[in-house]
Every structure is written in structure tokens, then in C-alpha cells.
Amino acid sequence: MYRWWDGQTWSAALSPNPNAAPPHGGLGAPVTGPGTAPITTSAGTSPRAGAPAGGTPANPGTKPITTTQPQPGPGVPPPPLPRRNRGGAALWIGAIAGLVAVVVIASIAIRAMTGGNDIANTPSGNSTRNVCPAPETVPPSGAERPTRNGRVYGGQLSYPTLSPPWSSPSTETRVPFGRNAWTQTILVERYGATQSWVASVLVAELNAGDGFYTPQRGSEIVVQCIVGAFYGDSKVDRKDRVNRATTVQGKEAWLVESQLTFNIPNLQTKGELAIVLIVQTSENRSSIFYASIPDTTPQWEAPARQAMAGLTVDG
């Protein structure tokens, strides 16, 4: 026999049909639908012989249908259904989650190693991640002669010495990744108490093992770092006019020419031309030619370009 369960209590009524609808009037009401017999509790009455209470009449010569297992009483929940084996799905979900975690970690690691930032046409000298080294504090040794045979040497490059009003060659310690840097300058204007603005050309060696191995990659990093090294915290807008491969005496090189604009307090100059030429002088060595020509003195651009055109690879 079967009882009905409403989520809180078992019905008082019984039914031999497991698919029968629940009794009308609540689970405490007896079953009176087709195929069932009411359970009477009036005095002097009892269920018909040969038929179980609330069941269908027994056929002659057959035993009445009786329940063989005790039924749960009111308020007792049904026995729990057997749990499905979810081991296979759980393993697949765990494997997918692990794969996603590996991909995310690998992406972060690759981005950290490659920089993750586009450093071309950077609007300011300050980057979100410091990729530039500290300025070189040790000047070139006395054995490193800046001039000989009418040329200025720095790294593996040299150019014809510029005549006055260009200054005699002097050391420059702010070249990013640079050493053995020598420069010639012309005073453009003084501003502030002790500061001055100049036009300049220089040559220097680039340290090996600094994270770039081609002239193009080197130019991307060095140009960004030059903006930070030579212009400090001032906001600098950069627009590249030339950005292409070239050669110097058959050596692979990369040329970047940028127009820089800025607004430095007390400085009349508001922009200048920056020329960066990186030459791979050997399999594992590179050198740089750099020139900066303020917009207020465009006449010094021609001598700077003559120096670049006269570059030779030495050593």
C-alpha cells in the first residue's frame, strides 16, 4: 500500500496505486476515489472481510493485500534517494579549472618578461613600469680618448668633430644603457638659477645584455628612456616622423626621428627634434648616435645631420 507525502507529513489515507492523485481535502482525508474503499470509523462498523482497509475488495478465494513493510508516520521524511556518482564530472571540472589557471599564470609571466606596454609614441617621459636603468655615474676612463684624427669616438662609432661654436667633446652620463658617451653642445638659452638648454650631438656604446638585441627593439626602449632621462618629470609629447631600418657601413641599424613638445617653466624653448640612430656594430654589441636640436635654433640641424652622415664603425 502507498501513502502520500507533502514535504511535511504523510497522509492518513492509503492507496494500492502509486500513481493515484492525492486525496481531496488534505492528506489527513481518506481516499474515496475510484478503485479505493473508504476507511470507516463509525461505531459498530468494520472493514469488509476479505478486503484491506482502504483497498479494493479481494476476489473470492484470494488473500487480502496487506503491506509487508511498516510505513513512516506523519512528520517523517522519505528515505533519501541514492546519490549519483559525479566523480567523472568533478574530475573534468577540476581539470578545466587547472588548465585555465595555468594559462592565466603563463600570460602574466610572458607579459612581465616582454614588458606588456607599447613604448612607441609615449606621451610622457614617465612610464608605468620602470624599464630604464639608472644613469651611469662613472665617467669614461682616461684611456678612452674621445678625439683622434679629427673625429669624436664613442663606443664603436665616430663622427667628424664639429667646429665652433660647438663645444669640445665632454662626457655625458645620462645616456640610457650607455657608457663611454661623448657629446658636443651649443648653448641655446639659460633658465632658472643654474640651468641651461643646449643643442647636442653624441655617440656612445650601449651595454650588452640589457634586454634588447636588435636595433629596432633597442630604439624603442632607448627613445623612451631618453625622454625620461633628459626631460625629467616634465610632460613630453612625442610624434615620430621617421621610424625605419637603415645601415651604417653595411651594419644593421635603426633610425628614429621624433618631434618632442614640452612646457618647462621659465624655458622659452617648447619643442625640439630628437634623432636616435642605433647601430649593431658586431654580433653582440651596439652603439648609438643621438642629436637634439631645439626648435628655437633650427640652424644647428644641418651640422647634426652632417655628423650622422659621416658616421663610421670602428673597432
C-alpha positions in Angstrom: 0.0 0.0 0.0 1.1 3.6 -0.6 0.7 6.9 1.3 1.1 10.5 0.0 3.9 12.8 1.2 3.5 16.6 1.0 7.0 17.6 2.2 6.0 17.7 5.8 3.6 14.9 6.7 2.5 11.5 5.5 -1.2 11.1 4.5 -3.6 9.1 6.7 -5.1 7.6 3.5 -3.7 4.5 1.7 -3.8 3.6 -1.9 -2.7 0.5 -3.8 -1.9 2.6 -6.9 1.4 4.5 -6.7 0.2 7.0 -9.4 -3.1 7.9 -7.8 -3.9 11.5 -7.2 -3.7 12.7 -3.6 -7.0 12.8 -1.7 -9.2 15.8 -1.7 -9.4 17.9 1.5 -5.8 17.3 2.6 -3.6 14.4 3.3 -5.5 13.6 6.5 -8.6 12.7 4.5 -9.3 9.1 3.4 -9.2 8.1 -0.2 -12.6 7.9 -1.8 -11.7 7.9 -5.5 -12.3 5.0 -7.9 -10.7 1.8 -7.0 -10.5 2.5 -3.3 -12.7 1.8 -0.4 -13.3 4.3 2.4 -11.9 3.6 5.8 -14.9 3.9 8.2 -14.5 4.5 11.9 -18.2 4.7 12.9 -19.2 2.6 15.9 -20.4 -0.9 15.1 -18.8 -1.0 11.7 -15.6 -2.6 10.4 -13.9 -3.1 7.1 -15.5 -5.8 4.9 -14.0 -9.2 5.4 -11.5 -10.2 2.8 -10.6 -6.6 1.8 -7.9 -4.5 3.4 -8.8 -1.1 4.9 -8.9 1.5 2.2 -8.2 -1.1 -0.6 -10.1 -2.8 -3.3 -12.3 -5.8 -2.4 -10.5 -9.1 -2.6 -11.6 -11.7 -5.1 -13.1 -14.8 -3.7 -10.6 -17.4 -2.9 -7.7 -14.9 -2.8 -5.8 -13.5 0.2 -6.2 -9.8 1.0 -3.4 -7.5 0.0 -1.5 -6.3 3.1 1.6 -4.1 3.5 4.6 -6.1 4.5 6.8 -3.1 5.5 6.0 -0.5 8.1 5.2 2.9 6.6 6.8 6.1 8.0 4.5 8.0 10.3 3.4 11.6 9.9 6.3 14.1 10.0 8.9 11.6 9.0 10.7 12.5 5.7 11.0 9.9 3.0 14.3 7.9 2.8 16.9 9.8 0.8 17.4 8.9 -2.9 20.7 7.3 -3.7 23.4 9.8 -4.7 24.6 9.9 -8.3 28.2 9.2 -8.9 29.6 12.6 -10.0 33.3 11.6 -9.9 33.8 11.8 -13.7 32.2 15.3 -14.0 34.1 16.6 -11.0 37.4 15.4 -12.5 36.6 17.2 -15.8 35.7 20.4 -14.0 38.8 20.3 -11.9 41.0 19.7 -15.0 39.5 22.6 -16.9 39.9 24.9 -13.9 43.5 23.9 -13.5 44.1 24.5 -17.3 42.6 28.0 -17.1 44.8 28.8 -14.1 47.9 27.7 -15.9 47.0 29.8 -19.0 46.4 32.9 -16.8 49.7 32.5 -14.9 51.6 31.9 -18.1 50.1 35.1 -19.7 51.1 37.2 -16.7 54.6 35.8 -16.8 55.0 36.4 -20.5 53.7 39.9 -20.2 56.1 40.6 -17.3 59.1 39.4 -19.3 58.2 41.3 -22.5 57.1 44.5 -20.9 53.4 44.4 -22.0 53.4 48.1 -22.7 53.7 49.9 -26.1 56.5 52.3 -25.6 56.4 53.9 -29.0 54.8 57.4 -29.2 54.7 57.7 -25.4 53.1 61.0 -24.4 55.2 61.4 -21.3 58.7 60.7 -20.1 57.2 58.8 -17.1 56.2 55.2 -17.7 54.1 53.0 -15.6 56.8 50.5 -15.3 60.5 51.5 -14.9 62.4 49.8 -17.7 65.2 52.4 -17.8 68.4 51.9 -15.9 69.9 54.5 -13.5 72.3 56.9 -15.2 75.9 55.9 -15.5 77.8 57.5 -12.6 81.4 56.5 -13.6 82.8 58.7 -16.4 84.9 57.2 -19.2 88.5 56.3 -18.1 91.5 58.3 -19.2 92.4 55.6 -21.6 89.2 56.2 -23.6 90.2 59.1 -25.8 87.2 61.0 -27.2 89.0 62.5 -30.2 91.7 61.5 -32.6 92.3 62.0 -36.3 89.7 64.8 -36.2 86.9 62.5 -35.1 84.9 62.1 -31.9 84.7 58.4 -30.7 82.1 56.8 -28.5 81.5 53.1 -28.3 82.2 51.7 -31.8 81.1 54.8 -33.6 82.8 58.0 -34.6 81.9 61.2 -36.5 83.8 64.2 -37.8 84.5 66.7 -35.0 82.1 69.7 -35.2 83.9 73.1 -35.3 83.0 76.1 -33.0 80.6 77.3 -31.8 80.2 73.6 -30.9 82.0 72.8 -27.7 84.9 70.4 -27.3 83.8 66.8 -26.6 82.8 66.2 -23.0 81.4 63.2 -21.1 77.6 62.6 -20.8 76.4 60.3 -18.0 72.6 60.3 -18.7 72.5 58.1 -21.8 70.2 55.2 -21.1 72.1 51.9 -21.2 75.1 53.9 -22.4 78.8 54.0 -21.5 81.8 55.8 -23.0 79.5 58.6 -24.1 81.0 61.8 -25.6 79.0 64.9 -26.6 79.4 68.3 -28.3 76.9 71.0 -27.4 75.9 74.6 -28.2 74.3 76.8 -25.5 70.8 77.8 -26.6 69.4 79.6 -23.5 69.8 79.8 -19.8 66.8 79.4 -17.5 66.4 79.2 -13.7 69.4 79.9 -11.4 71.9 77.3 -12.8 70.1 75.5 -15.6 70.8 75.8 -19.4 69.3 74.3 -22.6 71.6 73.2 -25.4 71.7 71.7 -28.8 73.8 68.5 -28.8 75.2 65.5 -30.7 76.8 62.5 -29.1 78.0 58.9 -29.6 78.1 56.1 -27.0 78.2 52.4 -26.6 75.1 50.5 -25.4 75.6 48.0 -22.7 75.1 44.3 -23.8 72.6 42.1 -22.1 70.1 44.9 -21.3 67.1 43.0 -22.7 67.2 44.1 -26.4 69.2 42.5 -29.1 68.1 44.2 -32.4 68.5 47.9 -33.3 64.7 48.2 -33.7 63.9 46.9 -30.2 66.8 48.9 -28.8 65.5 52.1 -30.4 62.0 51.5 -28.9 63.5 51.3 -25.3 66.2 53.9 -25.6 64.0 56.6 -27.1 61.5 56.2 -24.2 64.3 56.3 -21.7 66.0 59.3 -23.3 62.7 61.3 -22.8 62.8 60.3 -19.1 66.5 61.0 -18.6 66.8 64.3 -20.4 63.5 65.9 -19.6 62.9 64.7 -16.0 59.4 64.9 -14.7 58.2 67.3 -17.4 55.3 66.0 -19.6 56.7 65.4 -23.1 54.6 64.7 -26.2 56.3 62.7 -28.8 55.5 62.3 -32.5 57.7 60.1 -34.6 58.5 61.4 -38.1 60.9 58.7 -39.1 61.0 55.1 -37.7 62.7 52.7 -40.1 65.6 50.3 -40.7 68.8 51.6 -42.3 72.5 50.7 -42.4 75.8 52.3 -41.4 78.8 50.9 -43.4 76.8 47.8 -44.0 75.9 47.3 -40.4 72.3 46.8 -39.4 70.8 50.0 -37.9 67.5 51.6 -36.9 66.7 55.3 -37.2 64.0 57.2 -35.2 63.4 60.9 -35.6 60.8 62.4 -33.3 59.3 65.8 -32.7 59.1 66.5 -28.9 57.0 69.2 -27.3 57.0 70.2 -23.7 56.3 73.2 -21.4 59.1 73.6 -18.9 58.7 76.6 -16.5 61.0 79.6 -17.4 62.2 77.9 -20.6 61.5 79.7 -23.9 62.0 76.5 -25.9 58.8 74.5 -26.2 60.0 71.7 -28.5 62.9 70.1 -30.4 63.9 67.5 -32.9 65.4 64.3 -31.4 67.4 61.9 -33.6 68.3 58.4 -32.4 70.3 56.0 -34.5 71.3 52.6 -33.1 73.9 50.6 -35.0 74.6 46.9 -34.3 78.4 47.2 -34.6 79.0 43.4 -34.0 77.1 40.3 -33.2 76.7 41.2 -29.5 77.5 45.0 -29.4 75.6 48.1 -30.4 76.3 51.8 -30.3 74.2 55.0 -30.5 74.3 58.3 -32.2 72.0 60.9 -30.7 71.2 64.5 -31.6 68.8 67.1 -30.1 68.1 70.4 -31.9 65.7 72.9 -30.2 63.0 74.5 -32.3 64.4 77.9 -31.4 67.7 77.2 -33.1 66.9 75.2 -36.3 70.2 76.3 -37.9 72.0 73.6 -35.9 70.1 70.7 -37.5 72.3 70.7 -40.6 75.6 70.2 -38.7 74.0 67.4 -36.7 72.9 65.7 -39.9 76.3 66.1 -41.3 77.8 64.4 -38.3 75.3 61.5 -38.6 76.1 61.2 -42.4 79.8 61.0 -41.5 79.5 58.1 -39.0 81.9 55.2 -39.3 82.0 51.9 -37.4 85.4 51.5 -35.6 86.9 48.7 -33.7 
